């Protein structure tokens, strides 16, 4: 019986985690798109808007805390490199 419940729970979690991961990928892509266009204002605005999305994914346990920190750090580095 408990295996059936675990199965249901893990399916719900899998779907939720997939949704959060997709949101993170979209967030990263929006920042990188602005960076490739060399648009500093848009890149900074995108980074400011998307940093909490990545941090929230880590808080929920979808991403590891250090993975989220590394992604935010790399995005920030790229935005700051723009002139």
DAKA-V92277 format. One record per backbone hydrogen bond with DSSP energy under -0.5 kcal/mol. NH is the residue of the N-H (numbers start at 0). CO is the residue of the C=O. If there is no record, write none. Layout:
NH|CO, NH|CO
This chain:
3|0, 4|0, 5|1, 6|2, 7|3, 8|4, 9|5, 10|6, 11|7, 12|8, 13|9, 14|10, 15|11, 16|12, 17|13, 18|14, 19|15, 20|16, 21|17, 22|18, 23|19, 24|20, 25|21, 26|22, 27|23, 28|24, 29|25, 30|26, 31|27, 32|28, 33|29, 34|30, 35|31, 36|32, 37|34, 38|33, 39|37, 42|38, 43|39, 44|40, 45|41, 46|42, 47|43, 48|44, 49|45, 50|46, 51|47, 53|49, 54|50, 55|51, 56|52, 57|53, 58|54, 59|55, 60|57, 61|56, 62|56, 67|63, 68|64, 69|65, 70|66, 71|67, 72|68, 73|69, 74|70, 75|71, 76|72, 77|73, 78|74, 79|75, 80|76, 81|77, 81|78
